[in-house]
Amino acid sequence: MKLMTTEKAVRLIELNNTLVIEIDRRASRTQIKKDFEEMFNVKVDSINILIRKNKKLAYVKLNEKNPAIDIATKVGMI
């Protein structure tokens, strides 16, 4: 898992409480959700997947109680 640090990714963190991560092409939604919740001890509301240019991106929307900005600062993104 690798957190994306583009302008759009930062805007999604601030506005939608959503993190954008680059993941392995073979990973499923349930596996991503389980791993993300265990790794950061948060509640995930939904996951959207985008495959572009041979990369798989997961848009992970967190619960309101868990701000995405906290996780971004924890991993050193912001």
LINNORVEN-V695691 format. One record per pair of residues at least 12 apart in sequence whose ideal C-beta (glycine too) atoms are under 6 Angstrom apart, sorted by the first residue. I is the first residue (numbers start at 1). J is the second residue. D is the distance in Angstrom with one decimal. If there is no record, write none. Layout:
# LINNORVEN-V695691
i=<I | I>
j=<J | J>
d=<D | D>
This chain:
# LINNORVEN-V695691
i=<1 | 1 | 2 | 3 | 3 | 3 | 4 | 5 | 13 | 13 | 13 | 17 | 17 | 18 | 18 | 19 | 19 | 20 | 20 | 21 | 22 | 22 | 23 | 23 | 25 | 29 | 32 | 32 | 33 | 36 | 40 | 42 | 42 | 43 | 43 | 44 | 45 | 45 | 46 | 47>
j=<21 | 23 | 22 | 21 | 75 | 77 | 20 | 77 | 68 | 69 | 72 | 62 | 68 | 59 | 61 | 60 | 68 | 57 | 59 | 58 | 55 | 57 | 56 | 58 | 56 | 47 | 47 | 58 | 47 | 60 | 71 | 62 | 66 | 63 | 66 | 60 | 61 | 63 | 61 | 60>
d=<5.1 | 5.8 | 4.5 | 5.5 | 5.9 | 5.2 | 4.2 | 5.6 | 4.6 | 5.8 | 5.6 | 5.2 | 4.8 | 5.5 | 4.7 | 4.8 | 5.2 | 5.9 | 5.7 | 5.2 | 5.8 | 5.8 | 5.3 | 5.2 | 4.8 | 5.1 | 5.8 | 5.4 | 5.8 | 5.9 | 5.4 | 5.6 | 3.9 | 3.9 | 5.9 | 5.8 | 4.7 | 5.4 | 4.7 | 5.5>
